[in-house]
Structure formats: C-alpha cells, structure tokens
Amino acid sequence: MHDSDADKESKPVDRLSVAKDTNDTQKSPEVPPPPEKPLPGDCCGNGCVPCVWDVYFEELAEYNKLSTENNPIPQSDRRS
C-alpha cells in the first residue's frame, strides 16, 4: 500500500457536511440558460401549431419560473 492510500483511509469522513452539501444541491437545481429567441425568418407565418414563437414563449416562461424560484426578488426590490 502506498503512503497516500493509507492517509486517505485513516481520515474520518464528516458525514454532516456531506449531507449538507447534498441537501443544498437538491434544494436549488441549476437554472438552464435562457431560451434562444427565434430569428425573424424562423416563423413561416403559416399558423403552425405550435409556432416557433409559441415554443419560445413556453420555454421562456419555464426559464423565468426557475430563475424566480432559485433567486427570489426581495420585497423591497420589487416594482410597484
């Protein structure tokens, strides 16, 4: 056995900090980047269901929801 392996085995694991790190990670999932806005030529204008703009606005709403859940705006910073 190498000296470095023996050092790893002899150190106790702090289970509370491991549990805390796990809980923090589970509480706030990563917010994905905002959806990419369609270019003016991406919509064909034929009334497709769903239109590229429908998909964009649905994805934008989900992004805004996740952003707000993970970074709530304090009451004092909200607009009236």
LUMTI-385013 format. One record per residue (C-alpha): residue in one letter; z, x, y; residue number from 0. Coordinates in Angstrom, 1 decimal. Example, Ala and Ser with C-alpha at 12.3 -4.5 7.8 and 13.67 -1.06 7.14 Angstrom:
BEGIN
   rest       up     east    north    nr
      A      7.8     12.3     -4.5     0
      S      7.1     13.7     -1.1     1
END
This chain:
BEGIN
   rest       up     east    north    nr
      M      0.0      0.0      0.0     0
      H     -0.8      1.2      3.5     1
      D      1.9      1.6      6.2     2
      S      0.2     -1.1      8.3     3
      D      0.2     -3.6      5.4     4
      A      4.0     -3.0      4.9     5
      D      4.6     -3.6      8.7     6
      K      2.7     -6.9      8.5     7
      E      4.7     -8.1      5.5     8
      S      8.1     -7.2      7.0     9
      K      7.7     -9.1     10.2    10
      P      9.1    -12.7     10.2    11
      V      6.8    -15.5     11.3    12
      D      8.0    -17.6     14.2    13
      R      7.2    -21.0     12.8    14
      L      8.3    -22.8     16.0    15
      S      5.8    -21.0     18.2    16
      V      3.1    -21.6     15.6    17
      A      3.9    -25.3     15.5    18
      K      3.9    -25.4     19.3    19
      D      0.5    -23.8     19.6    20
      T     -0.9    -26.2     17.0    21
      N      0.6    -29.2     18.9    22
      D     -0.8    -28.0     22.2    23
      T     -4.3    -27.7     20.7    24
      Q     -4.2    -31.1     19.1    25
      K     -3.0    -32.8     22.3    26
      S     -5.8    -31.7     24.5    27
      P     -9.2    -31.4     22.9    28
      E    -11.8    -29.3     24.7    29
      V    -13.9    -31.1     27.2    30
      P    -17.6    -30.5     26.5    31
      P    -19.9    -29.5     29.3    32
      P    -21.3    -32.4     31.3    33
      P    -24.4    -34.0     30.0    34
      E    -27.7    -32.8     31.3    35
      K    -29.3    -35.1     33.9    36
      P    -32.8    -36.2     32.8    37
      L    -35.7    -34.9     34.9    38
      P    -37.7    -37.4     36.9    39
      G    -40.6    -37.2     34.3    40
      D    -38.3    -37.7     31.3    41
      C    -38.4    -41.5     31.7    42
      C    -41.7    -43.1     30.8    43
      G    -41.0    -46.3     32.8    44
      N    -41.9    -48.5     29.8    45
      G    -38.5    -50.1     29.4    46
      C    -37.5    -48.1     26.3    47
      V    -34.2    -49.2     24.6    48
      P    -32.3    -47.0     25.0    49
      C    -33.9    -45.3     28.0    50
      V    -33.1    -41.6     28.6    51
      W    -31.1    -42.8     31.7    52
      D    -29.1    -45.2     29.5    53
      V    -28.2    -42.4     27.2    54
      Y    -27.3    -40.1     30.1    55
      F    -25.0    -42.6     31.8    56
      E    -23.2    -43.3     28.4    57
      E    -22.7    -39.6     27.9    58
      L    -21.6    -39.2     31.5    59
      A    -19.0    -42.0     31.1    60
      E    -17.6    -40.3     28.0    61
      Y    -17.5    -37.0     29.7    62
      N    -15.7    -38.5     32.7    63
      K    -13.2    -40.2     30.4    64
      L    -12.4    -36.9     28.5    65
      S    -12.2    -35.0     31.8    66
      T     -9.7    -37.5     33.2    67
      E     -7.6    -37.6     30.1    68
      N     -7.3    -33.8     30.0    69
      N     -7.0    -33.3     33.7    70
      P     -5.4    -36.4     35.3    71
      I     -5.5    -36.6     39.1    72
      P     -2.1    -36.7     40.6    73
      Q     -1.4    -40.0     42.5    74
      S     -1.1    -38.1     45.8    75
      D     -4.7    -36.6     45.4    76
      R     -6.4    -39.9     44.6    77
      R     -8.6    -41.6     47.2    78
      S     -7.6    -45.0     48.6    79
END
